[in-house]
Amino acid sequence: MQYAWLIWSLILLAVWLVVYLSPGSGESKKEMFVVSLWTSLLGLTEPLFVPEYWSPPSILDLANRTGFDIESFLFAFGVGGLAVVIYEGIFRANIKHEHMGAEEKHHPRHRYHLLAQHSAPIILILLMIFTDLNPIYSTFIALIGGGLFTWYCRPDLKKKMFVSACIFLGIYFFYFLTLIAMYPGYVERVWNLKAISGILILGIPLEELLFALSFGFIWSSIYEHIAWRKLK
């Protein structure tokens, strides 16, 4: 089980590569790659979750010795790109990007453009400072809160956000089952089930599914929101 976290991350990268190399627009490929690069930086947040949420064996045992690990960066890279283009991949024939016009940019909702973009990390920081919630719950609340703020600012993206959240949840569910199949008992050994709900759905911690739902909800819109793009 020493390399389960690494192998699981590499499987995700393989899926990422298949999706990236599949036929599609250059815009979507650019979107996927750019978002993946930026999302990989979320690997820096791993010390928030070790050991409060889980303690995964990692390369050189870095996670347990330092809180950081290489696998987190690989996982974040893969999951970010997939979450942002999954909707477009399924409905590719009916979707293309275009720039928002100046009139649209000056809609009253966009007065909160920057705040909406930064709302998720702001919420997370406030929860980490002022509550004793396990970091995974603070993350879930922050992602949902940031997603709702994005929804208000960019209601044109609400369909993509909602559908992407559901699709990403389904894909993540089956992806997690590969870990359970390859390494029975890994969840019980690595996740700090006593510090969270302890509820397992087909062996998957409930919190992992909440993360997938909330991450797919907000991350699917991040490129369009930041780059002032809309789907047509």
Summary of the structure (lengths in Angstrom):
residues: 232
radius of gyration: 17.8
end to end distance: 45.8
largest distance: 55.7
contacts: 729
relative contact order: 0.15
helix: 75%
strand: 5%
